[in-house]
Amino acid sequence: MPKKRKSDPIDGAVEPNGDPGSSKRARHDTDLDATMDASSAGVAAPITAYDGLRDIILEGEHDGTLRVYDDCDDVRRKIRLLCATPRFERDAWLNELNDVDDDDLKAFMEAKGPQVGADNPTYRSAYVYFEKVRIRDNRPKTKKRMEAETNSTV
């Protein structure tokens, strides 16, 4: 059953406060707009989560020699955290990953274990995405990541 529409205000109608054609709600919104900027009023800024990521090129990213220092469980944890963020759009993120579709992501997320899922395209693509975000945001490497780098050097 469709929702009922509110009726349009009648021309010349007088509100309980005596103002013709105005309402308390409308006055409150204009007062809010006048005293608060968009960020403090709860209006969200446009999503720019992918800005600058394509400009960052990781060593070995395009020739297949990229070294991955996070295990599958770490990447799955990061994906879960990303999915839990407000206004996250799964389809837009999968498009950003390029070679990953929804079935690949689902299969990767259902797997358990640090090495299970390493052959799934989601693993490498998501790792590249999170590494680029880390570099873009100037965040330091984690202790676990530093240990993995030192243990993997030959």
N, C-alpha and C positions, 0 to 999 in steps of 0.2 A: 504494500500500500504506500503510495507516495506521500511524502511529508506535506503538511499544509503550509501554504505560503502565508506570510504575514500580509495583511492588507496594507495598501499604500495609505499614507496619511491624507486626510481630507484637507483640501485647500482651505486656509483660514482657520484651521483647528487651533484651539488654545489649550496648551498644556496645563497641568495642575499648578505650575509655578507662575502662570500668567503670561508666559512668553508665547507669542503665536508661532507655530510651526517648529519649535525647537524641542529638544528632549535632553534629559539629564545625561544620557549616554553620549550623545553627540558632543555636548559641551565638554564632558570629561575627556573624550578622545582628543579634542582640539587643545585642551589644557595640557594633556600628556605630550602631544606633539610639540607644543611650545616650550615645555620645560625639560624635555629629555631628548637626547639624540637617539639614533636608530639602535645602537648597540645596547644602551641601557634600557630601552623600552621593550626589549625582548624580540626585536625584529632581527632575524638572522642575516648575516652578510652572505654574499654569494659564495658558493663553494669554489675554492681554488686549490683543492688538495693535490691536483696534478700539475700545478704551475711549476715550470722549471725542471721537471723530472726528465723530459726528453733531451734536455741540454746536457745532462750528466751522463757521461759515458764511462762505464766501469771497464777496467783492464780485463780483456778476454771476453767481454760481453757478446760481441758479434762473431767471434771466430770459434766459440765453443770451448774456450780454455779457462773460463771464469771459475775460480775456486770458490766453493760454497762452504762457509764456516758455521752455519747454523744447521742443526739437525732437523729432521722433519717435525718433531714435536715442538721445537722452537718456532718454526714457521707456522704451524697450526695454531699455536698460542697467539702469535701476532695477528693472524687472520681473524681469530675469534674476537680479539680486542678491537680490531678495525671494524668488524661487523656490528659490534655493540655501540659504536659511536653514533651520536645523533645525526640524522640526515644522510647516513651512508647509503649509497646506491650501488647495489651488487652488480647490476648490468654495466654501469659506467666503469666500475673497477675492472671487471672482466675484459671489457673493451680495451682498457689501458694495458692489460697484461698481454694482449694480442693473441697468443697461441693457446689460450685456455678457454674452454667452454664450461658451461654449468655442470655437465656430467663429470668432467675432470675434477672440478673443485669439490663436488659432492663425494666422489670416490676418495680423494685425498683427505678430506676432513673426517671421513668415517674410519680411516686407517688408524692404527695404534702402534706406537713404537718409534724409536728415534731413526731407524733406517727404513721403515715400511712407508712406501710412497715416494721414495727417492727417484723412481723412474717415471713418475707422473709429471707432466709438463707444468702443473701448478707449483710444484716445489721450487724449481729453478726460477720461474717467472715471478713468483711471489717474493722469493729471496732477493732478486734484482730490484723489485719495486721497493721493498723495505730498506734495502741498502741505499738506494737513491734518496729515499725520504730522510734517512739518517744523515747522509752527506748534506742534503739541501738544508736541513734544520740545524746543522753544525752540532749534532749530538755526539758524545764520545762513544767509543766502542765499549761493549760490556766486558766484564772480567772474563766471562765464559768465552766470549769471542776472542779476546786476547790470548787466552790459553790455547784455543783451537788453532790460532794462527802460528803460535810458537811450536806447537806439537806437529803441525803439518809441514813445516819448512824442512826441506831436504838438505 
